[in-house]
């Protein structure tokens, strides 16, 4: 934290007390820490950014997993840091690497299947949809140790902290649901009773989740750290190849029914939906690494692509005679 004396000319161009992102910190966490060190109420930094920039449809219920760059530039100026440091508090860079042909958006991560760019969707509508459906939670141990909400806490279906192996919490012991930005409430506290999030229950990982959650975390780590569009396509094909053994599969994380014969399926997998499928058919990062560039990969690619083309042909108006 860098504090400025009142007579410092930089005070007019920056916040009195400034913070910088920690490793793997989510933007929400950084905004709350900025509120805390400046002794502001929860959400004041975020509201300042919204007043200072013009982004129709982007507001308090936006996901903050992908953020307009101009908003990050505004925050970078008042924190006196590089905008690129703030990009790392979102998933914009990782999603752009995995989906280079699509406009970077939180729906690429969230799932279920997203609508590709050529099917036209509006930014405002998707932001509102995400805000209604996405579950927010945090790790009380991360808050207690470092006043930190990691980006990993935003990943779909992840229910526990990979660092502390405790269950994420989405409500206070008083029953109040988690709200990140609440007027009249100090940062990092319950909007109902005022209890610090660091004091929320630290429940150990459930026995039923001891295998599933680490597998889920490992797949996300693999895709977000080194994934590319080509590796994602390989993962989709390997998953569909294994799915043929089931024809119909009930996904373990979302509970959705997955059908093998679905037209245009390769261009509709969000990362959350893909990871759900991979976990459900038992594919690990090691399997993906071994499949890359192998002869098995080539044969699977040809087989899956052939069957998908046949499915598209049969489902088109002129496909059946």
N, C-alpha and C positions, 0 to 999 in steps of 0.2 A: 504494500500500500504506500502511495506517495502523497503526502499531505502538503498543501500549498498555504503559505502565509497570506493573510488578507490583502497585503500590499503587492503581492506578486501579480504582474500584468497578465500572466497565463490564466489567472483565476477566471477572467471574463470569457476565455475560450475553452476552458475545460471544467470538469467537476472539481470541487474543493478537495475531495479525496478520491483517488483513482485506484482501480484494480486492474489486474491482467488475468487472462484465462489460465487455468490449471490444465494439466494433461487430461484429455478426455472429458473436460467439463462441458456440460450443456449450456447453451445460451441463457436459458431461464435461470440457472444457478448463478451465472455471472451477473445478471441483472439484479438478482436479489442481494448478492454480496455488495454490489454498488450501493443499493438502498441502505444496507446495514451500516457500512462504514461511513456513510454520509448522514446517518441517523434520520433517514426518510421512512415514510410508511411503505408497506409492501406494494410494489408495482410502480412507484414514482418514476424510476428510470425508464421503464417501458412506456409509460404514458408520455414522458418527455419526447421519446423517439417518435411516437405516433403523431404528436403535435408538430414535430419538426420535419416530417416527411409526408408525402402524399401517395398512399397506396390503397386505392379503393378495394374493399373486401378484405384487407389485411388488418386485423384488430386483435383484441384481447383473447379471442377464441382461436386464433391462428395456431398452427402446430408448433412453430418455431423450430422445426426440423430442417426446413428450407426457408430462407429469409431473403427478401430483396436486397441486392448488394448495396443499393443506395442507403438503406437503413443501417447496414453494417458500417458504411462509410461515415454516417452521422455519429454512430456510437464510437467509432475509432477516433474521431476528432476530439470528442469530449473526454476520452480516456487517454488520449495522446499515445496511441499504439497503431500498429499497422492493421488495415482492414483484413489482410490475409490471416492474421492471428485470430480474428473473429470468425472467419469462414470455418475454421477448425472446430468451432463450438456448434456447428450444424452438420447435417449430412449432405450438403450440397455437392461437395467435391466427390464423395464416394458414389453418390447416385449418378452423377454426370459420367463417371467412369464406367458404371454398369449399364447405363441407359443413354449412350451418347446421342441417339437419334430422337430422344424425347426431351421436352422441356422439363428441367429438374423440378420435382414437386414431391410433397410428402406422400402422395398416393402411391408412388413408385416403391416406397418402403412399406406402407401400411398393409396393403392387401385388403380384401381378396383381389382378384384380377383387376388391374387398372385399365383405363381406356387409353389406347395409344394416341399420340398427338394427331394423327391423321383422322381421328374420329371426333375431334374438336370438343373440348370441354372448357368451361369458364373457370378462371382462377378463383373468383369469388365464391362460386358454388362449391368447389372442392374444398376450400379452406373451411367453410361452414360445416360441410359434411364431416370433415376430419374432427373438428372441434366437438361435434355431437357424439361421435363414436369412439374416439381414442381414449383408452383408460390411462389416467395419470396416477403415478405412484412414485415412491422414493425409498431409499435405504436409510433408516435412522442412524446406522453406524457411520455412513459416509458423512452425514450432517454433523454428527458428534465429533468426528475426527478432523474434518477439514471444511465444514460448511459447504458441502459439495453435492451436487446432483450430477451424476455422470450421464453422458449421452446414452450409454447402454440401458439406462432405466427407461428409455423411450421405445426400445425395440419390441415389436409385436410378439406377444405370447411369452416373453421373458418375465418370470414371476419372482425371481430372486436375484440378489446381488452376486455377481461372479467373484467379487473380491472377498466379501464377508460370509457368503453362503447363508444368508438369512433372507427371509421372505420380504419382498417389497410391501410397503404399507400404503393404502389408499385412503385411510380415514383414521381420525384420532380415536383414542379410547373413549372420548365423550360421545362418539358417534358422528361427528361432523366430517363430511367428505373433504378431501384435500383440495385446496384452492391455492394456486401459486401467487396470484396477485389479488389482494383484497384490501380495499380502502379502509383506513383506520386501524390496520393490523400491522404490527412489526414484522419485518421479514423473517422467514423460517419459523413461523408460529401458526398454531391452529386459529382459524378465523372464528371458531366458536368459543373456545375456552381460554385461548392464549397460551396453551402448552407448547413449549419449544419442540420442533420436529425431532430434535436429537433425543428427546425423552419418550418418543413413541415406542411401542413394543418392538423388541428385536427377536422375533420368532424364528427358530431354526427351520431350515429347509425340510419340507415334509418328505417322509420316506418314499412316497409314491413319485416324488419329483427328483429324487437323488440321481437318477440316470438320465432322465429326459431333459432336465434343465441344463446340465453341463453339455450335453450333445447339441442342444439348441444354441447355446452360447458359442460353442466352437465353430459352428457353421456360420453364424453371423460374423465372428472374428475373421474367418477365412475370406468371406466375400468382401467385407468392408476394408480389409487391409490389403488384399492383393487381387480381388476379383476384377474381371473385365467382361465386356459384352460376350466375347468368345467363350470364356470359362462359364459364364452364366448359361449360355446356350448348351454347352456340354452337360451341365448339371440338369437342365430341363430334359434333355434327351435320355440321359441315364435314368432319371426318375420315371419318365414315361415308359421306358423299356421295362423297368422292374414293375411298373404299375400294371402291365399287361398280364402279369400273373394273377392279378386280382379282378381285372375288368372294372369293378367298382370298389372303391376304398373309402372308409370313413376316416378322415384326417384326425390325427391324435390331438392337435392343438386347437383348431377351430371347430372341430366337430362337423365340418362340412363334408358332403359326399362328393368324391372326385370320380369322374367318369373318364375312361380312356378316350373314347371317341368324341372329341369336342373340336369343331373346326376352328382354325386360326389360333390354336392354343399356344403356340410357341411365342407369339408376340403379346401375350396378355398376362404373363406372370410377374406380379409384384414380388419384391424380395421376401416379404413376410409370407406370402402365399407359397413361394418356392421352397423356403426353409421348412414350412409346415409339411409340405409334400415329401421333402428329403428325409426329415425325421420319421415320418410315417412309414416310409418304405425301407428305412434302415440304411441310408447312404450317409457316410461320414466325409469330412474333409480329406481323409486319407484315400478314400475310394475315388474322390474327384481328382486328387493329385496323381493317382496311379492311372486313371483313365485318360488323362490329358495326353494327346499325341500318340496313344497306343493303337494297335491294330483293332482292338476291341472297340475303341472309340469310333473308328472309321466305319466299322460294320454296323454299330448301333445307330450312328448318324444316318446311314443310308436306309436302314430298316425303318426307323421312326419317321424320317421325312417322307418315305414312300407311303406309309400308312396314313400319315396326316394329309397328304395330297389326295389320297383316295377318299378320305373322310370329307374333305372340302368338296370334292367332285360330287359325291353322293348327296351332300347337303345343299348343293346349289340348285336353283330352279331348273337348270338344263342338264343336271347330272344324271338323273335317272331316266331310263327309257320306258 
